[in-house]
Amino acid sequence: MNTETITVETRIRAPIEKIWRDYTSPEAIKVWNAASNDWHTTRAENDLRVGGRFLSRMEAKDGSAGFDFTGTYDVVVPNERIGYTMEDGRKAEITFTPDGDGVHVIVTFDPETENTHEVQRAGWQAILDTFKKYSEKSR
């Protein structure tokens, strides 16, 4: 497995408690979890505890493709950090750091081997950007 990680990040102007809730709530995940307007998350489940599992069913809106994004939580520190292992063994970590009137969110993940690092970075950044818009807009 490739040991080089990919990092995406953003700064969100909202309280940490709201950002955490928006990031972890299945109802919110179904709204913001998409890399582009032609994809959406049709189902989300989240057992947010160490050993708990998550699932996001991501599908093209035209029905041409879809997949389950799943994994198991390794670390859960409310309002601070989430670490998980994806179904294929790759790891990811999300940190939430208060920063003035907002929160700096950093997502670091092990890349998969099907797509280039640039494609993966762009996709994960697009999802994080959509999350930022959702979390700031729904204040």
LOLOBA-30097 format. One line per field, with one value per residue: z, y, x of N, C-alpha, C, O, CB in turn; chain; residue number from 0. Coordinates in steps of 0.001 Angstrom, whole numbers. Each point is the difference from the previous one (the first is absolute). Glycine has a CB too. Layout:
N
n.Z <- [Z, ...]
n.Y <- [Y, ...]
n.X <- [X, ...]
ca.Z <- [Z, ...]
ca.Y <- [Y, ...]
ca.X <- [X, ...]
c.Z <- [Z, ...]
c.Y <- [Y, ...]
c.X <- [X, ...]
o.Z <- [Z, ...]
o.Y <- [Y, ...]
o.X <- [X, ...]
cb.Z <- [Z, ...]
cb.Y <- [Y, ...]
cb.X <- [X, ...]
chain <- [A, ...]
resi <- [NUM, ...]
//
This chain:
139
n.Z <- [0, -1943, 2953, -1932, 2530, -2394, 2230, -1159, 1940, -89, 1972, 759, 523, 2347, 3115, -452, 161, -3135, -827, 1615, -1367, -2940, 468, 993, -1666, -1538, -553, -962, -1836, -1880, -461, -754, -1610, -3090, -794, -1238, 613, -639, 3428, 1698, 2366, -1353, 3132, 2222, 1712, 2100, 1982, 826, 1454, -666, -2453, -1978, -2771, -1208, -2041, -1720, -1762, -1780, -2120, -2334, 1147, -2215, 2556, -894, 3071, 2675, 1633, 2647, 482, 2076, 2149, 2487, 1293, 33, 1656, 1260, 1003, 110, -2231, -1513, -2344, -2019, 338, -2340, -525, -2921, 433, -637, 3400, -385, 2971, -530, 2265, -252, 1595, 783, 173, 1619, -2625, 2354, 272, -449, 987, -1428, -1409, 14, -1992, 865, -2370, -19, -3071, -311, -1631, -1507, 15, -886, 3077, -2003, 641, 3124, 106, -1512, 1975, 2638, -1110, -729, 2976, 1221, -1834, 1059, 3050, -502, -1023, 2498, 2111, -1205, -480, 2979, 1665]
n.Y <- [-1181, 2258, 164, 2491, 834, 1266, 2495, 651, 2536, 1304, 2192, -1259, 3338, -2627, 379, -2018, -589, 420, -1830, -2487, 83, -17, -2626, -1881, 613, -3113, 2936, 1038, -2484, 762, 3001, -731, -2925, 1890, -124, 1630, 1367, -3267, -893, -187, -1377, -1953, -106, 2035, -2890, 2190, -2908, 3430, -2914, -271, -2005, 2112, -1399, 2859, -1314, 2796, -2019, 1877, -186, 1454, 2002, -2440, -2382, 286, -1143, -1120, -317, -837, 2813, -2939, 1128, -1348, 3093, -738, 2360, 458, 2796, 724, 2059, -1869, -1808, -1316, -2242, -1382, -2412, 1243, -2673, 246, -110, 3277, 932, 2136, 1673, 1784, 1936, 1429, 2326, 1793, 1717, 2622, -514, -3413, -2456, 288, -2337, -1373, -2114, -1468, -2078, -2069, 1575, -2211, -960, 1688, 2736, 896, 138, 1661, -1749, 202, 3116, 373, -1837, 1348, 3011, -721, -949, 2677, 1883, -1435, 527, 3087, 200, -1478, 1861, 2857, -740, -893, 3109]
n.X <- [841, 1413, 1725, -1378, -2196, -1410, 404, -3077, 507, -2746, 758, -3107, -399, -1018, 524, 2509, -3108, -375, 2423, -1058, -2788, 1114, 1752, -2486, -2871, -130, -1101, 2821, 670, -2449, 1347, 2962, 164, 619, 3212, -2676, -2689, 457, -33, -2650, 1401, -2625, 1094, 1412, 232, 1448, 471, 1285, 1703, 3133, -1422, -1731, -80, 132, -1981, 859, -2307, 2459, -2674, 1629, -2474, 209, -392, 3363, 589, -1097, 2615, -1467, 1970, 375, 1871, -258, -209, 3270, -1475, -3134, 2052, -3635, 1284, 2635, -530, -2137, 2575, -1895, 1769, -1402, -1458, 3162, 1074, -649, 674, -2250, 1515, -2812, 2364, -2837, 2800, -2599, 1077, -1118, -2576, 1092, 595, 3063, -2261, 3186, -1826, 3058, -1321, 2349, -117, -2164, 2352, -2582, 1576, 2915, 525, -1876, -2532, 383, 237, -2737, -1656, 811, -497, -3026, -591, 1168, -1849, -2639, 837, 210, -2922, -1193, 1253, -829, -3062, -683, 876]
ca.Z <- [0, -73, 1320, -125, 259, -666, 960, -463, 1170, -166, 1228, 9, 977, 766, 1274, -76, 289, -1196, -1050, 371, -219, -1450, -607, 465, -41, -1258, -773, -625, -947, -1251, -709, -452, -421, -1455, -600, -1114, -18, -628, 964, 1293, 977, 144, 1325, 894, 1330, 722, 1390, 309, 1204, -356, -359, -732, -1458, -765, -1385, -848, -1337, -946, -1322, -1050, -45, -1163, 260, -776, 861, 1427, 855, 1436, 682, 1329, 810, 1443, 753, 861, 954, 24, 1070, -380, -325, -228, -941, -412, -788, -400, -998, -1055, -236, -707, 846, 19, 1187, -158, 1249, -112, 1208, 102, 883, 75, -589, 5, -51, -797, 265, -1068, -178, -828, -287, -544, -315, -860, -1328, -626, -1133, -1298, -513, 329, 1238, -329, -104, 1349, 765, -499, 421, 1452, 265, -433, 1051, 1151, -364, 83, 1425, 492, -436, 759, 1415, 163, -455, 868, 1357]
ca.Y <- [1181, 1256, 618, 1442, 422, 1193, 885, 1108, 784, 1215, 726, 197, 988, -493, -574, -1371, -974, -92, -649, -1421, -569, -55, -982, -1362, -325, -648, 868, 1032, -656, -217, 1282, 591, -957, -201, 707, 800, 101, -1162, -1104, 273, -1082, -390, -604, 167, -592, 410, -435, 798, -447, -892, -1303, 210, 8, 1007, -323, 1021, -514, 1088, -398, 994, 331, -646, -1435, -737, -560, 208, -831, 200, 438, -563, -188, -175, 1049, -345, 1100, 997, 977, 996, 1371, 97, -909, -1270, -854, -1219, -901, -307, -1432, -587, 64, 1330, 801, 1430, 741, 1340, 791, 1214, 863, 1360, 984, 1284, -137, -1173, -1268, -525, -1429, -657, -1411, -694, -1362, -852, -70, -1309, -193, 112, 1369, 745, 788, 1282, -243, -262, 1250, 886, -529, 166, 1446, 434, -415, 868, 1325, -93, -14, 1368, 799, -468, 327, 1447, 458, -478, 552]
ca.X <- [-841, 720, 52, -151, -1369, -511, -647, -835, -363, -793, -342, -1445, -448, -1146, 456, 515, -1061, -848, 780, 70, -1337, -226, 902, -256, -1423, -399, -895, 828, 900, -740, -119, 1265, 1025, 77, 1133, -503, -1464, -628, 46, -623, 13, -1401, -190, 1142, -112, 1195, 116, 1182, 705, 1104, -552, -1246, 140, -739, -296, -601, -292, 201, -493, -195, -1426, -623, -83, 1003, 1046, -189, 835, -107, 1214, -192, 1187, -134, 682, 1132, 154, -1069, 159, -1004, 401, 1447, 665, -598, 879, -700, 566, -967, -227, 1144, 1185, 614, -310, -271, -129, -550, 205, -805, 764, -533, 901, -712, -1460, -336, 672, 845, -282, 1024, -270, 1168, -425, 812, -610, -246, 908, -683, 36, 1212, -83, -631, -1448, -497, 76, -1061, -1295, -161, -84, -1335, -939, 239, -513, -1458, -287, 188, -1160, -1149, 123, -85, -1312, -1073, 208]
c.Z <- [0, 1364, -54, 226, -807, 1062, -726, 1246, -371, 1354, -86, 1094, 626, 1301, -155, 228, -1210, -1118, 276, -296, -1504, -657, 327, -55, -1332, -865, -729, -1061, -1343, -811, -584, -631, -1499, -549, -1170, 12, -628, 852, 1262, 899, 302, 1355, 824, 1347, 729, 1469, 529, 1373, -471, -199, -743, -1497, -611, -1409, -656, -1373, -965, -1396, -958, -88, -1185, 153, -683, 858, 1457, 789, 1458, 532, 1456, 743, 1468, 704, 910, 1124, -121, 1240, -367, -127, -258, -1138, -255, -804, -357, -1003, -992, -232, -656, 793, 36, 1222, -392, 1377, -315, 1313, -123, 1034, 16, -442, -90, 41, -823, 422, -1242, -45, -966, -134, -656, -228, -851, -1365, -423, -1260, -1369, -636, 407, 1309, -261, -72, 1389, 847, -428, 466, 1482, 362, -394, 1039, 1219, -263, 75, 1466, 585, -356, 799, 1434, 239, -343, 998, 1439, 576]
c.Y <- [1239, 684, 1522, 372, 1244, 818, 1068, 761, 1204, 664, 359, 988, -461, -570, -1471, -1032, -198, -740, -1501, -691, -156, -1087, -1431, -428, -653, 879, 1083, -597, -206, 1288, 442, -970, -316, 833, 884, -42, -1205, -1269, 407, -1223, -342, -619, 217, -625, 340, -402, 585, -351, -897, -1402, 97, 95, 1154, -502, 1227, -620, 1168, -487, 1176, 261, -635, -1516, -833, -666, 262, -915, 317, 393, -405, -119, -131, 1068, -568, 1016, 910, 873, 1144, 1407, 163, -869, -1254, -750, -1251, -806, -322, -1503, -679, 104, 1347, 774, 1441, 626, 1393, 708, 1292, 890, 1401, 1012, 1332, -216, -1208, -1216, -406, -1506, -571, -1471, -591, -1445, -728, -81, -1430, -70, 157, 1369, 687, 762, 1320, -146, -224, 1270, 939, -472, 206, 1488, 523, -380, 906, 1421, 29, -20, 1408, 865, -377, 499, 1508, 531, -346, 476, 324]
c.X <- [882, -31, -116, -1466, -339, -724, -806, -436, -843, -165, -1464, -364, -1314, 547, 401, -1101, -908, 734, 88, -1332, -283, 841, -405, -1465, -373, -909, 790, 920, -694, -131, 1339, 988, -65, 1150, -431, -1526, -691, 101, -733, 142, -1449, -312, 1259, -344, 1292, -98, 1308, 573, 1135, -587, -1312, 261, -773, -221, -607, -183, 54, -380, -8, -1501, -711, -74, 1066, 1076, -342, 921, -301, 1369, -175, 1318, -349, 826, 1080, 161, -1215, 214, -944, 568, 1491, 510, -828, 1059, -762, 799, -1100, -54, 1198, 1311, 704, -479, -306, -110, -527, 256, -801, 691, -611, 1056, -749, -1498, -435, 795, 790, -244, 1031, -364, 1243, -404, 1026, -675, -290, 862, -653, 145, 1301, -208, -709, -1511, -597, -1, -1131, -1377, -256, -81, -1376, -1055, 161, -510, -1526, -433, 106, -1207, -1236, 59, -82, -1387, -1109, 155, -1320]
o.Z <- [650, 587, 1045, -633, -521, 844, -971, 1089, -1156, 1037, -993, 1149, -472, 89, -795, -693, -279, -676, -908, -605, -441, -934, -775, 162, -1054, -1225, -1165, -1066, -1049, -1216, -1154, -652, -414, 431, -409, 683, 191, -457, 283, -456, 535, 409, -518, 538, -608, 762, 19, 996, -1092, 868, -563, -433, 590, -487, 545, -641, 37, -441, 393, 70, 52, -907, 42, -463, 324, -514, 320, -187, 701, -593, 385, -380, 730, 1102, -1104, 1129, -860, 848, -69, -907, 889, -880, 824, -652, 374, 410, 259, -521, 812, 519, -1036, 975, -967, 1065, -1082, 1191, -1028, 321, -983, 915, -443, 1095, -1120, 979, -1118, 992, -1034, 872, -734, -75, 469, -315, -1015, -1219, 992, 424, 845, 508, 322, 702, 847, 384, 388, 910, 705, 281, 576, 904, 447, 363, 767, 856, 442, 507, 999, 640, 195, 924, 1132]
o.Y <- [28, 164, 642, -562, 680, -554, 597, -570, 419, -597, 573, -146, 335, -315, -733, -1016, -1122, -848, -813, -1072, -1040, -662, -914, -1186, 582, -8, 292, 588, 187, -56, 424, 450, -1035, 1130, 895, -825, -185, -1082, 1188, -1100, 821, -65, -97, 197, 10, 583, -673, 674, -565, -517, -989, 272, 525, -861, 620, -392, 890, -1066, 1148, -934, -216, -692, -1228, -922, 875, -1008, 1068, -723, 554, 10, -34, 274, -966, -344, 380, -448, 816, 472, 1126, 494, -526, 578, -535, 498, -472, -737, -1174, -339, 205, -248, 495, -657, 634, -526, 572, -313, 677, -130, 268, -640, -70, -60, 62, -703, 488, -684, 490, -629, 612, -271, -953, 957, -45, 105, -373, 252, 472, 854, 537, 278, 605, 819, 453, 376, 835, 788, 440, 642, 989, 623, 422, 702, 875, 533, 431, 932, 781, -652, 476]
o.X <- [1045, -1069, -109, -894, 884, -704, 466, -58, -51, 289, -448, 417, -1087, 1186, -589, -41, -425, -582, -179, -32, -490, -453, 284, -287, 258, 124, -271, 180, 615, -183, 54, 942, -521, 228, 739, -605, -1202, -368, -156, 309, -745, -1160, 1113, -1089, 1071, -771, 1031, -262, -63, -704, -468, 1120, -944, 734, -913, 975, -850, 429, -208, -800, -1211, -463, -68, 673, -803, 485, -523, 979, -847, 1079, -1169, 1139, -226, 426, -390, -200, 330, 757, 491, 670, -668, 638, -742, 918, -1074, 897, 263, 1063, 902, -1088, 443, -364, 425, -325, -136, -4, -14, 1181, -691, -516, -1146, 559, -508, 250, 160, -251, 453, -599, 776, -1198, 623, 708, 694, 136, 626, -1128, -761, -727, -1059, -972, -658, -836, -1077, -738, -567, -903, -996, -534, -582, -998, -866, -538, -745, -987, -576, -487, -931, -487, -79]
cb.Z <- [564, -3040, -301, -986, 2821, -3119, 2622, -3182, 2262, -3027, 1275, -2039, -813, -2198, 2013, 1487, 2700, 1314, 536, 2402, 2607, 953, 912, 1285, 2611, 2391, 2813, 3186, 2953, 2327, 2683, 2423, 2709, -585, 1110, -2056, -301, -1744, -1219, -616, 471, -2850, -419, -1722, -184, -2358, -417, -2428, 2575, 442, 2531, 2424, -575, 1878, 6, 1948, 873, 1871, 671, -1370, 1084, -511, 226, -1372, -2128, 119, -2090, 366, -2315, -242, -2058, 114, -819, -3046, 972, -2358, 1389, 283, 1435, 3292, -106, 839, 297, 1076, 1271, -1490, -473, -1621, -1291, -3039, 2432, -3180, 2038, -2724, 1433, -1819, 572, 1554, -342, -2185, 689, -2979, 2759, -699, 1552, -239, 767, 317, 872, 2064, -1068, 1234, 2472, 2016, -887, -2882, -1, -1767, -2626, -873, -619, -2389, -2197, -512, -1082, -2690, -1400, -301, -1939, -2567, -624, -1085, -2750, -1967, -688, -1164, -2552, -2393, -1712]
cb.Y <- [-1266, 66, -2548, 682, -1662, -625, -1014, -697, -1175, -378, 352, -2185, 1523, -200, 2334, 1847, 1776, 2999, 2937, 1607, 2092, 3103, 2589, 1478, 1336, -2179, -732, 741, -1330, -1798, 217, 1177, 66, -1578, -2777, 351, 2626, 2102, -1996, 2704, -81, -283, -1645, 1935, -1919, 1332, -1499, 1162, 704, 1920, 62, 900, -3005, 2715, -3070, 2319, -2775, 2063, -2917, 189, 2350, 2556, 1567, 2517, -537, 1682, -1169, -950, 1417, -1250, 1310, -2769, 2325, -757, -492, -1107, -1468, -1875, -376, 7, 1389, 391, 1445, 647, -510, 2975, 1659, 915, -2567, 254, -1977, 277, -1952, -209, -1563, -895, -2023, -565, -2066, 1689, 2541, 1554, -765, 2552, -153, 2322, -70, 2178, 134, -1073, 3044, -1099, -1461, -1787, 490, -37, -1534, -165, -1538, -2627, -857, -277, -2127, -2539, -588, -1031, -2835, -2033, -629, -1870, -2785, -951, -695, -2554, -2484, -780, -1045, -1332, 452]
cb.X <- [-2881, 497, 1507, 2848, -753, 473, 1380, -753, 2133, -1507, 2803, -798, 2235, -2561, -914, 2259, 501, -575, 1511, 1730, -313, -75, 1546, 2240, -729, 79, -1572, -272, 567, -1075, -1932, -1273, 444, -2728, 742, 2691, 1485, 895, 2353, -1946, 2979, 1101, -2703, 1812, -2610, 1081, -2372, -651, -2037, 2422, 1592, -2087, 1237, 237, 565, 90, -598, 1424, -1189, 2893, 1742, 1307, -2318, -1092, 2530, -2867, 2326, -2883, 1274, -3067, 2480, -1516, -1857, 704, 2932, -1446, 2137, -2439, -2385, -455, 2873, -3026, 2812, -3071, 2756, -479, -2692, -2204, -651, 1237, 1033, -826, 1464, -1454, 2452, -2197, 2103, -2717, 1952, 2389, 957, -1121, -1310, 1528, -2653, 2052, -2963, 2251, -3140, 2062, 568, -3111, 571, -1740, -3140, 1716, 2878, 2779, 1366, 1818, 3174, 2252, 1242, 1994, 3053, 1603, 1064, 2544, 2577, 916, 1713, 3038, 1714, 854, 1969, 2916, 1719, 281, 2302]
chain <- [A, A, A, A, A, A, A, A, A, A, A, A, A, A, A, A, A, A, A, A, A, A, A, A, A, A, A, A, A, A, A, A, A, A, A, A, A, A, A, A, A, A, A, A, A, A, A, A, A, A, A, A, A, A, A, A, A, A, A, A, A, A, A, A, A, A, A, A, A, A, A, A, A, A, A, A, A, A, A, A, A, A, A, A, A, A, A, A, A, A, A, A, A, A, A, A, A, A, A, A, A, A, A, A, A, A, A, A, A, A, A, A, A, A, A, A, A, A, A, A, A, A, A, A, A, A, A, A, A, A, A, A, A, A, A, A, A, A, A]
resi <- [0, 1, 2, 3, 4, 5, 6, 7, 8, 9, 10, 11, 12, 13, 14, 15, 16, 17, 18, 19, 20, 21, 22, 23, 24, 25, 26, 27, 28, 29, 30, 31, 32, 33, 34, 35, 36, 37, 38, 39, 40, 41, 42, 43, 44, 45, 46, 47, 48, 49, 50, 51, 52, 53, 54, 55, 56, 57, 58, 59, 60, 61, 62, 63, 64, 65, 66, 67, 68, 69, 70, 71, 72, 73, 74, 75, 76, 77, 78, 79, 80, 81, 82, 83, 84, 85, 86, 87, 88, 89, 90, 91, 92, 93, 94, 95, 96, 97, 98, 99, 100, 101, 102, 103, 104, 105, 106, 107, 108, 109, 110, 111, 112, 113, 114, 115, 116, 117, 118, 119, 120, 121, 122, 123, 124, 125, 126, 127, 128, 129, 130, 131, 132, 133, 134, 135, 136, 137, 138]
//
